[in-house]
């Protein structure tokens, strides 16, 4: 049995602000630029709620070791 568990962490190498989008991109095996663009569009559509969610994620998601 393979017990490899994926863990969501903030990226240390692939970051622009706090590494949240880089970590999400690595977790889902998607380019982080696509995650950033989706996050930007969602933030604009939700009148800035995405920014609040990003800040909470930056606090809650641990940084990569």
Number of C-alpha atoms within 10 A of each C-alpha: 3 4 5 6 6 9 13 17 22 27 22 15 10 17 14 12 9 18 22 28 28 25 27 20 21 20 15 12 9 13 13 20 13 13 18 17 12 13 17 15 12 15 17 13 11 11 9 13 12 17 16 11 13 16 12 11 17 18 13 11 15 15 16 13 7
